[in-house]
Amino acid sequence: MRLAGTAAALVAAATLLTGCSSGSVSVTAGPTAAAAPAAGASLAPAEFAAAAKLPDTVLLDVRTPAEFASGHLPGAVNVDIESADFGQQIMALDQAKSYAVYCRSGNRSKAAVTAMQQAGFTKLFDLSGGITAWQSAGGEVVTG
């Protein structure tokens, strides 16, 4: 009986430490997802960060170049969904890779995921709430 109580206390402590952590999310540090998310999934910042660390995953920022320059996730590539040649730009991407797509609030990334799926991409997911949610979760942003 005493062992069961100790085990329950340990599980509760682990849940508090991992579930309510005030630590930040990162695409360069922290846990990596055990498996790729479902195609087209919208992920919360911590899940997005973990999935973005999987091998052959490209961080794809679909905001304007000015928004990208003002702050983006480390290692992200910018392909502006609002540009006239967005379709041509995504067709130049490697469909064998996975794409972690984000924008400011999540609307443009959902549109980009849909367009990419229609173009034949099968391994992609987006950041629910966009970079705004990422920053609220303490996620790292770089400029330049």
N, C-alpha and C positions, 0 to 999 in steps of 0.2 A: 504494500500500500504506500509506503514511504517513497519507494522508487517511482511509482506512478505520479505522485505529487511533484517530485523533483523533475521528472520528464516534462510534465505539463508546464511547470514554471520555466524550464529552458525553452520550450516551444513558444511560449508567450513572449519571453524576452527576445528571442530571435525574430519573431513577427514584428515586435515593436521596433527593433533596430533596423530591419530591412524595409518594412512597410511604411514606416513613418519617418524615415531618415530625412534630415534636412539637407543632405549633401546634394551636390549638383549633378546634372546629367552631362555626359561627355561622349563624343564620338571617337576620342583618342584614349580614354581610360575607362576602367570599370568593366563590368561583365559583358560578355558576348552572348548573343542569343544561341540557344541550343539548336534551333532549326529556323529556316526561313519562314517569314510570315506568309499567310495566304495571299495570293496575287490580288492586288488592289486594296489590301487592308489599310485602314487608317489607324495609326498607332499613337498612343500617348508618348510624351517625351522620353521616359525611361525605356519603354519598349522599343521606340524608334532608335535610340542611341545604341541599344544592345544589338538590334538587327542590322544597323548600319556598319557594325564591326565585322560582319560575316565576310568571308573571302569573296573577292570579285564583286563587291558592292560599291557603287558610285553614288556619292551625295550629289543630288541634282537640285539646284536652286532655280526656280522658274520665275523669279521676280525680275524686274527691270535691272539693267546694269547699274543705275544710280542706287537702287535699293540694295543691290548686292555689295556695292562699294561701301555703303554705310554700315555694313555688318552682316556677316554670313558665318555658317558653320565651318570649322577648320577643314580644309581639303575639298570643299564644295566646288562644283563646276556650274557656271551660270549659262542657262539657255532660257532666254526670255520668252515666255508663252505669248506675250503680246506682240512679239515681232512678226513681221509679215512672212518670214521664212522659218518659223518655228517647225513646221512639218518637215522641211528639208534638214534642219539641224538635228531633229530627233532621228531621222533616217540615217544620219551619219554615225549614230551611236551603235555600239556593239550590243546586239540583242542577246548575246550569251551571258552578259553581265546582269546583275541585279541593280535596281535603281531605288534609292531612298530619296523621295521627292518631297520638297517643301516650298512654301511661299510665305507670305506674311501671316495670313490667318487660316489657311487651309482651303480656301475656295479655288484659287488658281491651281494648286497642286492636285486637287481632285479632277479638274478639267484636263490637266496635263496627263495624269494617270489614264484617264479615259481615252485621250487622243493616242497615247502610247500603246494602250491595249489594242485599239483599232488598227494601229500600224504593225501589230504582231508581237509586241513585247509581252512577256508572260511573267517576268520576275520583277515586280515593282510594288512599292507600298509608299504611303505618304504620312506626313506628320500632322496628326490631328491638332488643329489650333495654330498650326504654322510656327514661324520663328517667335511669334508673340508668346505662345504657350511654352516654347523652348526656353526663352529668357525668363519667364515666370517660374520655371522649374530650376532655374540656376544654371542653365546650359551656357557653355562657352560660345562666344561670338568673336570673330576676328574681323578687322577692317583692312581695306586695301584692295 
